[in-house]
């Protein structure tokens, strides 16, 4: 149930407005395009995302075999910058 709530809300309302403004200004790529690419490339269940406005990065979270996988993506380029596992 928790995973469904996290997936339903990709980012908080305040952050969502900031992301929208950055996309409209051409500073970052649209969230949906980045999310779709990352979700198709990572094994596991997509459980949520966080946006860091300071570094312009998304941290996507997946659950695979009981392990949380964090995938950091540069919102300006859509390129993966880091992948870590939390056991």
N, CA, C and O atoms as a GROMACS GRO file, in nm:
protein
  348
    1UNK      N    1   0.082  -0.119   0.000
    1UNK     CA    2   0.000   0.000   0.000
    1UNK      C    3   0.087   0.125   0.000
    1UNK      O    4   0.057   0.220  -0.072
    2UNK      N    5   0.194   0.127   0.080
    2UNK     CA    6   0.283   0.243   0.085
    2UNK      C    7   0.344   0.270  -0.051
    2UNK      O    8   0.352   0.386  -0.093
    3UNK      N    9   0.387   0.166  -0.122
    3UNK     CA   10   0.446   0.185  -0.254
    3UNK      C   11   0.348   0.253  -0.348
    3UNK      O   12   0.388   0.338  -0.428
    4UNK      N   13   0.222   0.218  -0.341
    4UNK     CA   14   0.122   0.280  -0.428
    4UNK      C   15   0.108   0.428  -0.397
    4UNK      O   16   0.088   0.508  -0.489
    5UNK      N   17   0.118   0.466  -0.271
    5UNK     CA   18   0.107   0.606  -0.234
    5UNK      C   19   0.227   0.685  -0.284
    5UNK      O   20   0.212   0.798  -0.331
    6UNK      N   21   0.344   0.628  -0.274
    6UNK     CA   22   0.465   0.696  -0.319
    6UNK      C   23   0.462   0.713  -0.470
    6UNK      O   24   0.494   0.821  -0.520
    7UNK      N   25   0.425   0.610  -0.542
    7UNK     CA   26   0.421   0.617  -0.688
    7UNK      C   27   0.317   0.718  -0.734
    7UNK      O   28   0.338   0.788  -0.833
    8UNK      N   29   0.205   0.726  -0.664
    8UNK     CA   30   0.099   0.818  -0.704
    8UNK      C   31   0.143   0.963  -0.691
    8UNK      O   32   0.088   1.049  -0.761
    9UNK      N   33   0.238   0.993  -0.605
    9UNK     CA   34   0.285   1.129  -0.584
    9UNK      C   35   0.434   1.136  -0.617
    9UNK      O   36   0.516   1.118  -0.528
   10UNK      N   37   0.470   1.163  -0.744
   10UNK     CA   38   0.610   1.160  -0.784
   10UNK      C   39   0.697   1.259  -0.709
   10UNK      O   40   0.812   1.227  -0.676
   11UNK      N   41   0.647   1.378  -0.680
   11UNK     CA   42   0.719   1.477  -0.602
   11UNK      C   43   0.617   1.556  -0.522
   11UNK      O   44   0.499   1.557  -0.557
   12UNK      N   45   0.661   1.624  -0.416
   12UNK     CA   46   0.567   1.702  -0.336
   12UNK      C   47   0.515   1.820  -0.416
   12UNK      O   48   0.574   1.859  -0.517
   13UNK      N   49   0.404   1.878  -0.372
   13UNK     CA   50   0.338   1.986  -0.447
   13UNK      C   51   0.431   2.106  -0.468
   13UNK      O   52   0.436   2.161  -0.578
   14UNK      N   53   0.504   2.146  -0.364
   14UNK     CA   54   0.596   2.260  -0.377
   14UNK      C   55   0.707   2.231  -0.475
   14UNK      O   56   0.743   2.316  -0.556
   15UNK      N   57   0.762   2.112  -0.466
   15UNK     CA   58   0.869   2.072  -0.557
   15UNK      C   59   0.814   2.057  -0.698
   15UNK      O   60   0.882   2.090  -0.795
   16UNK      N   61   0.692   2.008  -0.710
   16UNK     CA   62   0.631   1.992  -0.842
   16UNK      C   63   0.623   2.125  -0.916
   16UNK      O   64   0.650   2.131  -1.036
   17UNK      N   65   0.586   2.232  -0.846
   17UNK     CA   66   0.580   2.364  -0.908
   17UNK      C   67   0.718   2.411  -0.951
   17UNK      O   68   0.735   2.468  -1.058
   18UNK      N   69   0.817   2.386  -0.867
   18UNK     CA   70   0.954   2.424  -0.899
   18UNK      C   71   1.004   2.348  -1.021
   18UNK      O   72   1.068   2.405  -1.110
   19UNK      N   73   0.975   2.218  -1.027
   19UNK     CA   74   1.014   2.136  -1.141
   19UNK      C   75   0.948   2.189  -1.268
   19UNK      O   76   1.014   2.203  -1.372
   20UNK      N   77   0.820   2.219  -1.261
   20UNK     CA   78   0.748   2.272  -1.377
   20UNK      C   79   0.814   2.400  -1.429
   20UNK      O   80   0.831   2.418  -1.549
   21UNK      N   81   0.850   2.490  -1.338
   21UNK     CA   82   0.914   2.616  -1.376
   21UNK      C   83   1.049   2.591  -1.443
   21UNK      O   84   1.084   2.657  -1.541
   22UNK      N   85   1.126   2.497  -1.390
   22UNK     CA   86   1.257   2.465  -1.448
   22UNK      C   87   1.243   2.403  -1.586
   22UNK      O   88   1.323   2.431  -1.676
   23UNK      N   89   1.141   2.320  -1.605
   23UNK     CA   90   1.116   2.260  -1.737
   23UNK      C   91   1.078   2.369  -1.836
   23UNK      O   92   1.130   2.373  -1.948
   24UNK      N   93   0.986   2.457  -1.797
   24UNK     CA   94   0.942   2.565  -1.885
   24UNK      C   95   1.056   2.659  -1.922
   24UNK      O   96   1.058   2.715  -2.032
   25UNK      N   97   1.151   2.676  -1.830
   25UNK     CA   98   1.267   2.762  -1.855
   25UNK      C   99   1.373   2.691  -1.939
   25UNK      O  100   1.472   2.752  -1.981
   26UNK      N  101   1.353   2.561  -1.964
   26UNK     CA  102   1.449   2.484  -2.043
   26UNK      C  103   1.572   2.441  -1.966
   26UNK      O  104   1.671   2.399  -2.025
   27UNK      N  105   1.566   2.450  -1.832
   27UNK     CA  106   1.681   2.414  -1.750
   27UNK      C  107   1.691   2.264  -1.723
   27UNK      O  108   1.801   2.212  -1.704
   28UNK      N  109   1.577   2.195  -1.722
   28UNK     CA  110   1.577   2.050  -1.701
   28UNK      C  111   1.480   1.985  -1.799
   28UNK      O  112   1.393   2.051  -1.856
   29UNK      N  113   1.496   1.855  -1.816
   29UNK     CA  114   1.407   1.777  -1.902
   29UNK      C  115   1.277   1.744  -1.828
   29UNK      O  116   1.275   1.742  -1.705
   30UNK      N  117   1.169   1.719  -1.901
   30UNK     CA  118   1.043   1.682  -1.835
   30UNK      C  119   1.058   1.554  -1.752
   30UNK      O  120   1.120   1.457  -1.795
   31UNK      N  121   1.000   1.557  -1.632
   31UNK     CA  122   1.008   1.444  -1.540
   31UNK      C  123   0.961   1.314  -1.604
   31UNK      O  124   1.026   1.211  -1.590
   32UNK      N  125   0.848   1.318  -1.673
   32UNK     CA  126   0.790   1.197  -1.729
   32UNK      C  127   0.885   1.126  -1.825
   32UNK      O  128   0.893   1.004  -1.826
   33UNK      N  129   0.956   1.203  -1.906
   33UNK     CA  130   1.050   1.144  -2.002
   33UNK      C  131   1.165   1.075  -1.930
   33UNK      O  132   1.206   0.965  -1.967
   34UNK      N  133   1.216   1.140  -1.825
   34UNK     CA  134   1.326   1.081  -1.747
   34UNK      C  135   1.276   0.957  -1.674
   34UNK      O  136   1.340   0.852  -1.678
   35UNK      N  137   1.161   0.968  -1.608
   35UNK     CA  138   1.105   0.855  -1.533
   35UNK      C  139   1.083   0.734  -1.623
   35UNK      O  140   1.121   0.623  -1.588
   36UNK      N  141   1.022   0.756  -1.739
   36UNK     CA  142   0.994   0.644  -1.829
   36UNK      C  143   1.122   0.573  -1.872
   36UNK      O  144   1.126   0.450  -1.879
   37UNK      N  145   1.227   0.650  -1.900
   37UNK     CA  146   1.354   0.590  -1.941
   37UNK      C  147   1.417   0.510  -1.827
   37UNK      O  148   1.461   0.397  -1.847
   38UNK      N  149   1.421   0.569  -1.707
   38UNK     CA  150   1.483   0.501  -1.593
   38UNK      C  151   1.406   0.375  -1.555
   38UNK      O  152   1.466   0.270  -1.532
   39UNK      N  153   1.273   0.384  -1.549
   39UNK     CA  154   1.191   0.269  -1.511
   39UNK      C  155   1.211   0.154  -1.610
   39UNK      O  156   1.209   0.038  -1.570
   40UNK      N  157   1.230   0.185  -1.737
   40UNK     CA  158   1.249   0.079  -1.836
   40UNK      C  159   1.387   0.016  -1.829
   40UNK      O  160   1.408  -0.094  -1.881
   41UNK      N  161   1.482   0.083  -1.765
   41UNK     CA  162   1.620   0.034  -1.761
   41UNK      C  163   1.658  -0.036  -1.631
   41UNK      O  164   1.761  -0.104  -1.626
   42UNK      N  165   1.579  -0.020  -1.527
   42UNK     CA  166   1.615  -0.074  -1.396
   42UNK      C  167   1.519  -0.186  -1.358
   42UNK      O  168   1.397  -0.170  -1.369
   43UNK      N  169   1.574  -0.297  -1.314
   43UNK     CA  170   1.490  -0.408  -1.268
   43UNK      C  171   1.440  -0.378  -1.128
   43UNK      O  172   1.509  -0.317  -1.047
   44UNK      N  173   1.319  -0.422  -1.101
   44UNK     CA  174   1.260  -0.401  -0.970
   44UNK      C  175   1.135  -0.316  -0.981
   44UNK      O  176   1.100  -0.267  -1.088
   45UNK      N  177   1.069  -0.301  -0.867
   45UNK     CA  178   0.946  -0.223  -0.860
   45UNK      C  179   0.980  -0.078  -0.828
   45UNK      O  180   1.049  -0.050  -0.730
   46UNK      N  181   0.930   0.014  -0.908
   46UNK     CA  182   0.949   0.157  -0.887
   46UNK      C  183   0.868   0.198  -0.765
   46UNK      O  184   0.747   0.178  -0.762
   47UNK      N  185   0.935   0.256  -0.664
   47UNK     CA  186   0.865   0.291  -0.540
   47UNK      C  187   0.864   0.440  -0.511
   47UNK      O  188   0.797   0.482  -0.416
   48UNK      N  189   0.935   0.521  -0.587
   48UNK     CA  190   0.928   0.664  -0.562
   48UNK      C  191   1.045   0.741  -0.617
   48UNK      O  192   1.137   0.685  -0.677
   49UNK      N  193   1.040   0.873  -0.597
   49UNK     CA  194   1.143   0.962  -0.649
   49UNK      C  195   1.152   1.086  -0.561
   49UNK      O  196   1.054   1.128  -0.500
   50UNK      N  197   1.272   1.142  -0.554
   50UNK     CA  198   1.295   1.270  -0.487
   50UNK      C  199   1.368   1.360  -0.584
   50UNK      O  200   1.445   1.312  -0.667
   51UNK      N  201   1.344   1.491  -0.575
   51UNK     CA  202   1.414   1.587  -0.660
   51UNK      C  203   1.497   1.679  -0.573
   51UNK      O  204   1.448   1.731  -0.473
   52UNK      N  205   1.624   1.698  -0.609
   52UNK     CA  206   1.713   1.790  -0.540
   52UNK      C  207   1.732   1.911  -0.630
   52UNK      O  208   1.803   1.904  -0.731
   53UNK      N  209   1.669   2.022  -0.594
   53UNK     CA  210   1.675   2.143  -0.678
   53UNK      C  211   1.816   2.201  -0.683
   53UNK      O  212   1.855   2.260  -0.784
   54UNK      N  213   1.893   2.184  -0.576
   54UNK     CA  214   2.028   2.238  -0.572
   54UNK      C  215   2.121   2.175  -0.675
   54UNK      O  216   2.199   2.244  -0.740
   55UNK      N  217   2.111   2.044  -0.688
   55UNK     CA  218   2.198   1.973  -0.782
   55UNK      C  219   2.127   1.938  -0.912
   55UNK      O  220   2.189   1.886  -1.005
   56UNK      N  221   1.997   1.967  -0.918
   56UNK     CA  222   1.915   1.936  -1.036
   56UNK      C  223   1.921   1.787  -1.068
   56UNK      O  224   1.940   1.747  -1.183
   57UNK      N  225   1.904   1.705  -0.963
   57UNK     CA  226   1.905   1.560  -0.982
   57UNK      C  227   1.779   1.497  -0.923
   57UNK      O  228   1.720   1.547  -0.827
   58UNK      N  229   1.740   1.385  -0.984
   58UNK     CA  230   1.634   1.301  -0.932
   58UNK      C  231   1.698   1.178  -0.870
   58UNK      O  232   1.796   1.126  -0.922
   59UNK      N  233   1.643   1.132  -0.758
   59UNK     CA  234   1.681   1.003  -0.701
   59UNK      C  235   1.559   0.913  -0.711
   59UNK      O  236   1.461   0.930  -0.639
   60UNK      N  237   1.568   0.816  -0.802
   60UNK     CA  238   1.462   0.718  -0.820
   60UNK      C  239   1.489   0.601  -0.728
   60UNK      O  240   1.604   0.562  -0.709
   61UNK      N  241   1.383   0.544  -0.671
   61UNK     CA  242   1.397   0.429  -0.582
   61UNK      C  243   1.320   0.311  -0.637
   61UNK      O  244   1.206   0.324  -0.683
   62UNK      N  245   1.387   0.195  -0.631
   62UNK     CA  246   1.328   0.070  -0.676
   62UNK      C  247   1.347  -0.034  -0.567
   62UNK      O  248   1.439  -0.023  -0.486
   63UNK      N  249   1.260  -0.134  -0.564
   63UNK     CA  250   1.272  -0.245  -0.471
   63UNK      C  251   1.287  -0.373  -0.553
   63UNK      O  252   1.201  -0.407  -0.633
   64UNK      N  253   1.399  -0.442  -0.531
   64UNK     CA  254   1.426  -0.567  -0.603
   64UNK      C  255   1.481  -0.669  -0.504
   64UNK      O  256   1.586  -0.648  -0.443
   65UNK      N  257   1.411  -0.779  -0.488
   65UNK     CA  258   1.453  -0.888  -0.400
   65UNK      C  259   1.486  -0.838  -0.259
   65UNK      O  260   1.585  -0.880  -0.200
   66UNK      N  261   1.404  -0.750  -0.206
   66UNK     CA  262   1.423  -0.700  -0.071
   66UNK      C  263   1.528  -0.592  -0.057
   66UNK      O  264   1.556  -0.548   0.054
   67UNK      N  265   1.587  -0.549  -0.166
   67UNK     CA  266   1.690  -0.446  -0.164
   67UNK      C  267   1.638  -0.319  -0.229
   67UNK      O  268   1.578  -0.324  -0.337
   68UNK      N  269   1.660  -0.205  -0.164
   68UNK     CA  270   1.624  -0.077  -0.223
   68UNK      C  271   1.740  -0.032  -0.312
   68UNK      O  272   1.855  -0.027  -0.268
   69UNK      N  273   1.708   0.001  -0.435
   69UNK     CA  274   1.808   0.048  -0.532
   69UNK      C  275   1.780   0.196  -0.557
   69UNK      O  276   1.669   0.234  -0.595
   70UNK      N  277   1.882   0.279  -0.535
   70UNK     CA  278   1.872   0.423  -0.564
   70UNK      C  279   1.942   0.451  -0.695
   70UNK      O  280   2.056   0.409  -0.716
   71UNK      N  281   1.875   0.522  -0.783
   71UNK     CA  282   1.934   0.560  -0.911
   71UNK      C  283   1.926   0.712  -0.922
   71UNK      O  284   1.817   0.769  -0.926
   72UNK      N  285   2.042   0.777  -0.926
   72UNK     CA  286   2.048   0.922  -0.939
   72UNK      C  287   2.061   0.960  -1.085
   72UNK      O  288   2.141   0.902  -1.158
   73UNK      N  289   1.981   1.059  -1.127
   73UNK     CA  290   1.978   1.100  -1.267
   73UNK      C  291   1.987   1.252  -1.273
   73UNK      O  292   1.917   1.323  -1.201
   74UNK      N  293   2.074   1.302  -1.361
   74UNK     CA  294   2.087   1.445  -1.385
   74UNK      C  295   1.963   1.493  -1.461
   74UNK      O  296   1.939   1.448  -1.573
   75UNK      N  297   1.886   1.582  -1.402
   75UNK     CA  298   1.762   1.628  -1.465
   75UNK      C  299   1.788   1.716  -1.587
   75UNK      O  300   1.698   1.735  -1.670
   76UNK      N  301   1.909   1.768  -1.600
   76UNK     CA  302   1.942   1.852  -1.716
   76UNK      C  303   1.968   1.769  -1.840
   76UNK      O  304   1.934   1.809  -1.951
   77UNK      N  305   2.029   1.651  -1.820
   77UNK     CA  306   2.068   1.568  -1.934
   77UNK      C  307   1.989   1.438  -1.945
   77UNK      O  308   1.981   1.378  -2.052
   78UNK      N  309   1.931   1.394  -1.833
   78UNK     CA  310   1.861   1.266  -1.830
   78UNK      C  311   1.955   1.148  -1.813
   78UNK      O  312   1.912   1.033  -1.820
   79UNK      N  313   2.084   1.176  -1.789
   79UNK     CA  314   2.183   1.069  -1.775
   79UNK      C  315   2.196   1.025  -1.630
   79UNK      O  316   2.189   1.106  -1.537
   80UNK      N  317   2.214   0.895  -1.613
   80UNK     CA  318   2.234   0.837  -1.480
   80UNK      C  319   2.370   0.881  -1.427
   80UNK      O  320   2.471   0.873  -1.498
   81UNK      N  321   2.373   0.927  -1.302
   81UNK     CA  322   2.499   0.970  -1.242
   81UNK      C  323   2.549   0.873  -1.136
   81UNK      O  324   2.668   0.868  -1.108
   82UNK      N  325   2.456   0.795  -1.077
   82UNK     CA  326   2.498   0.701  -0.973
   82UNK      C  327   2.389   0.599  -0.947
   82UNK      O  328   2.270   0.628  -0.962
   83UNK      N  329   2.431   0.479  -0.908
   83UNK     CA  330   2.337   0.374  -0.868
   83UNK      C  331   2.392   0.308  -0.743
   83UNK      O  332   2.508   0.266  -0.742
   84UNK      N  333   2.311   0.300  -0.638
   84UNK     CA  334   2.354   0.238  -0.513
   84UNK      C  335   2.247   0.143  -0.463
   84UNK      O  336   2.129   0.158  -0.495
   85UNK      N  337   2.290   0.045  -0.385
   85UNK     CA  338   2.198  -0.051  -0.324
   85UNK      C  339   2.199  -0.032  -0.174
   85UNK      O  340   2.306  -0.016  -0.114
   86UNK      N  341   2.082  -0.031  -0.112
   86UNK     CA  342   2.068  -0.027   0.033
   86UNK      C  343   2.014  -0.161   0.078
   86UNK      O  344   1.903  -0.198   0.041
   87UNK      N  345   2.090  -0.233   0.158
   87UNK     CA  346   2.050  -0.367   0.200
   87UNK      C  347   1.969  -0.363   0.324
   87UNK      O  348   1.926  -0.468   0.374
   0.00000   0.00000   0.00000
